[in-house]
C-alpha cells in the first residue's frame, strides 16, 4: 500500500530547491513558459471565436488542466474514460472523451460519470450508442454523444455525408442520451513534411467535415458541437470557419515535434539528466533511456549543449555523440533534454516538477497516468 502522507512530505521537500540539487532523471515544467504557451493558444482561438477544449492526454495533470480553464478553455478532451474520471474528481465537469466507449463495464462507468458531469463521448456505430443508452437508463443519467466522422484519418469514424446523417437520426431516437454534434481528427495531415501541402490537406479534410455539418443541419438535426483540430493542425483549422471548438493540447508544452511544425510555442517541458560517464572524447552517457522518455515519435533535444551531433537511447542509458574538440560536459554535470513528444514522456513519470527561475515552486502529480481503461 502506498503511504500517501509520506509521498506528500517527500514532494513538499522539493519546494524551494534549485534544480541543480535535484535527483535525476526528473521531469521539469517551466511554469513561466507553460503559461505563455497557454496564453498564446487560448488567445489565438479567442481571436477567431473558436472554443478551446484542450486534450489532456499529454499532461495527465488536473493542475495543468485547471490552468487551461483559467485561461479560457471551455472544458477538456480525454482519450480514455478512466482519464475523465480523474478530471471529474478534480472538479472539471465539461469533458469530451474523443474515443468509443464499448462494453458493459465502461458503459456503466460512463453512465455514472454523467450523473456528476457534462460528459460526452464519440460514437461511430449505433450499437455503441444503444449500449450507452441502456446503461444510462439503469442509472438515470443522460450522457452526451458526438459522431466521429472520418475525414481522411482512416482510423475510427463514419463516412461523411449521408452515413453521418443516418446515424444522427438514429441517435435522436434514443431517450437516454443527448446528441450533441460531430467531431473529426485531421491528424493524417500532420505527417506531411511540406508546409503548404500539409495546410492544403488540412483544408480538404475540414471541408469534408464542415460540409457534413451543414448537411446534418439541413436535415433538421441540430449540431451544437463541431470539434476537431490538434496542435499540429489548429493554426489552419481555426481559420476555416464552421468549427465550434479545437482540441489542441500538447502544444502547451512546446514539444520538439510541434516546433518543427512551425507552431510558435516555446519548450516548457524537459528531462533533467546527469552525465554518468565520458568514456571517450566524443561520447557522453547520461542516466535516462527509453524508460524515461520514449523517442519513437520524436527524439528529445539537448537544451544546454551545442556540441551534440547524435543522440540514441537504450533502456536505461542515453548516449550522445559530440563534435570533435568539444570540451564539456564532465561526469556529474546536468543536462536538460527538451521533450520530443510529451505524450510519450509524461506518462512515464509520477510528477511534473514545476519550476520558475531555476527553482522548484510546485509539484504536480500526474494523476491520470496509467489510466488506460
N, C-alpha and C positions, 0 to 999 in steps of 0.2 A: 504494500500500500504506500502511495506517495504521501509524504509528510508535507502538505501544502504550506503550513506555517513556516517550516524550515526553508522551503523553497522561496517563500516570500522574503524571509530575512536575508537569504543569500542574494536575491535580486536587489534588495534595498541597499546592501553594502556596496553595490556598484555605483550608486548615485554619487556624483562629485569626483569620481576617479578620472584621471587623464587616460585617454585611450592608449598612451604609451605603457600604462601599468596593467592593461587587461591581459587575461589569458587568451590564447588563440587555439583554434580559429574562432572568430566572433563575427556575428552579423551586425554591421553598423548601419544606422539610419541617420543621416544628417537632416535634422528637422527643419533647418532654415531652407535647405534645398527642396526638401519634400513639400514644404508649404508654398514655395514659389511655383513648383510644378503643378500642385493642386490649383493654385490661383490662376495659372495660365490656362489649364484645361477647362476649368469652370468658367472663366471669363470668355474664352473663345466660343463656347457653346451658348453662353448667355447672350452674347452679341448677336448670335444667329437665331435666337429664340428657340433653341432646341434644349430639351431637358437632359440632364446628366444623370445616368444610372450606372455608376462605375462598377466594373466587375471586381469582386473581392477575392477571386480565386488566387490572385498573385500574392496579396499581402497577408491573408489569413488572420487579420487582426481587427477586432472591433474598435480598438483605439484609433486605428487609421481610418476605418470606415466613418467613425463619428467626426473626424476632421474633415472628411469629404462632405458629409452632410452639412456641417457648419459653413462650408464654403458655397453651398447652394445645391448640392446633389439632392434629387427628389427621393432617392432610395438607392438600393444596391442590386447588383446582379450576382448570383451564385451559380456554381457549376453543379453542386450536389445538394440534396435535401438536408443532409447532416450539417453542411456548412450553414444553411439557412437557419437551422435550429440554434446554432451557436449565436448567430447575429440577432435573432429574435430574443434570445435570453439576455442579450446585452442592451435591449431596448430599441432595436431597429425594427420597424413594422412594415415598411413598404419594400418588398423583395420579389424579384423575378428569378426563378430557377430556370436558366436557359438550357433546359435538358428535359428529356422524357422521364416521367416517374412511373415505374412499372412494378407490379407485384403487390400482393395484399399487405405485406408489412409496410412498404413505403406508402401505399395509398392511405392506410390508416394514420401513419405519422403525418402525412400531408393534411389530411382532414383535421387532425388535432391541432396542427400548427395554424390552420386557417381560423381557429377559434380565437387566436391571440394576435393575428397579424393579417395584413392585406397581401397575402402571398399569391403569386401567380406562377404557373409552370407551363412549359412548352408541350404541345401535343402535335403529332403528325398522322394520327390514325384514330378513328372513332373508338376502337377497342380500349385505348388508353383512357379516353375521356369517360367512357361508360364505367370503367372500374373506379375512377376517381369519384364520379357521381354517386356510385353505390356506397363507397366508404364515407363520403360526406353526408349522405342521408342518414347513416347509422349514428353519426356524431352530432348532427345538426349544424354543420358548418357549410360554407359556400366558397370553395377555392376559386381563384381566377384561372382562366385558361387563355393562352395565346397560341395561335397556329404558327408553327415554324415552317417557313417557305424556303424551298431550295432554289436559290437564285444563281447557282454556279458552283457552290462549295462541294456539292455531290457527297454530302455526308448524310445527316438526317434531313427531314423536311419534305413537305408535299410539293408537287409541281405548281408553279404559278398559274394563275388564271382560274379556269373552270373547276379544277380539282380542289382548289382552296375554297372557292365559293360553296361547293357541295359540302365540304367538311364544316364550314362555318354554319350552314343551315342546320346540320345535324347537331352541332353543339348547342344551338339555341333551343333545341327540343329537350335538353337535359335540365331538370328542375333544380339540381343541387350544385350547379357550377355557374360561374359567370364568364361568358365570352367577352374578352376584353380587347382583342385585336390580333396583330400579326407581328412576327419577328423574323429576321433573317441574319445571316452572318456571311459577309463577303470576304471571308478570310483567305479564300483561294488566290485572291489578288495580291496578297502580301508578299508572296514568293516571287513575283515578277520583278526582275532586277531594274529594268529601265523605269525611271520615274514617270515619264509620260505614258508609257504602255500600262503601267500599274494604275495610274489615275483613270485611264480610258476604260480599263476592265472594271474598276470600281463603279464608274458611272453606268456602264452597261448592266452590271449586276443590280444596282439600286433602281435602275429604270424598270427592270422586271418586277421589282418589289413594289414600287410606287404605282405602277400600272395595275398590279393585282389589288392593292389597297383601294384604288379608285373603282375597280370592278366590283369588289365586295360591297362598297358603299352604294354603287349603282343598283345593286341587288337588294337595297333597303336594309342592309345589315350594318349596324353602327360599328365603327372601328375607332376606339379611343386611344389605343397604343399602337404605334408603329416603331418598333425597336430594332436597332442594328448598330453597326459601327464599333470596331475595336480601335486600339491605339494606332495600329498600323494603317488604318483607313479613314479615321474620323475627320481628318483635315479636309478630305474631299467629300465624304458622305454628308457632313454637316452643312455643306453649301448647296446641296442638291434640291432641297425642298421636299415636302411631303413626309418628312420624318418627325416623329414627336420626341424621340429620345435616343441617346447614344450610350453604348455600354463601355466605352473605352476606359480602362482601369490601370493597366500595368504601366502606362506612361508616367504615373506619378513617381515612379522610382527612377526614371531616366535610364532605362536599360540600354546596353550597347546596341541591341537589336533595333530598338526604336530610333535611336540617334542615327543609326545607319540609314534608316528610312526617312531621314530629314525631319523628324518630329523635333521641334525646338524645345526640348527639355534637357535638364542637367542631371548628371549622375548623383543620385541621392543614396543609393544602396551599395554597400561594399562589404567585402570579407576581409577582416584583419587577419593576417597570417604572419608567422615567424619564419625567418630563414634558419633552417636547421643544419644545412650542410653547404659547403662550397668546394666540392671535390675537384673541380678544375677551374681554370680562369674564366671559362666561358659557360659554366653550368652552375645553376643555383637550385637548391632543393628547399621547398617550404612545406609546412605542415598541414596542407589541405589538398585533398584529392576529390574524386567523384562522389565520395560520401559527404562532402561539404558543399560542393557546387557541381551540378550536372551540366556539362558543356555541350550536350548533344544538339541543342538548338542554336546556341551561340556561345563562343568562348568568352570568358571574362578578359578584361584588360588590366594590366598593372598600371596603377594610377601614379605611382611615385617613383618610377624608374624609366627613363627614356632609352635605356640601352638594351631592352628586351627585344629579341628578334624572333623568338619562337616560344611557345608555351604548350605543355602537354600535362595530362593528369592521369595518374593511376588511382587505385582505390583510396590510398591514404596519403599520397605524396603529390606535390606539384613540382614540375621540372621546367625551369626557364633557361633558355639559351641566350647568352649575351653577345653583343657585338665585340670584335677583337679590341682589346685595350681598355675595356670597361673596368672602372675602379671598384665600385660597390656592387652589392652590399656585403656586409660582414655577417658572420654567424651571430644570431641573436637579434638582428635588425628586424623591424616590422615592415611589411609591405601591405598595401591596400589594393584589393582586386575589385574593380568596378564590375558589378554583376552583368553577365551577358544577357540572361533572360530570367527574370525574377521568379516566374512560375516554377522553375526548376532549381531554385536555390532556397527560397524561404521555407518550403515545406520540410527541409532537412534540419531546421533549426528550431529550438524551443522558444526563442525570443528574439525580438529586434532590440538591440542596444541603441537607444536614441541619444544622439549627441548634438551639442552646439559648441562651436569654437574648440573642438578637441576634447571636450569633457562630457561625461555621461550625465544626462539630465532626467532620463526616464528609462524604464524597461517595459516594452510592450510584448506580452506573451502572445505567441502565435496559436491562439485558442482553437482556430479552425484547422490546425494541422492534423493530418491523418484522418480527416472526415471524408471518407471515400464512398459512403453508402447513401 
